[in-house]
Amino acid sequence: MATSKPEDQVTQLERDWLTADAKGDAASLRRIIADDFLGSSFDGGLLSKENIIPQGGGPGGFAGAIPSDTKVRVFGDTAVRSACGSHFIMRQGLLGSTGEKS
């Protein structure tokens, strides 16, 4: 990854993240996701790194995510990734779907 553009590195990290999440690979997710990660839930709540790493070895909440219209913008040493996506989410035995911007 060292010779690729920062935008390509972020895109590859997203692919790695989704692959690890689909497999329930918590060790890889702990390596990929920054300790100070902050994200937003579909209802507007804040999520930390530990909130999004699947417990118990099963797939995580992003399993089945299909990002589209992905854009990565680099500002100095910071990259911002935005996308539309479809998610099929299994939480507490309930299957849901969304096409939210993330």
Secondary structure as UniProt FT lines:
FT   TURN            2..3
FT   HELIX           6..23
FT   HELIX           26..32
FT   TURN            35..36
FT   STRAND          38..40
FT   TURN            42..43
FT   STRAND          46..48
FT   HELIX           49..52
FT   TURN            56..57
FT   TURN            61..64
FT   STRAND          66..75
FT   TURN            76..77
FT   STRAND          78..91
FT   TURN            92..93
FT   STRAND          94..98
//
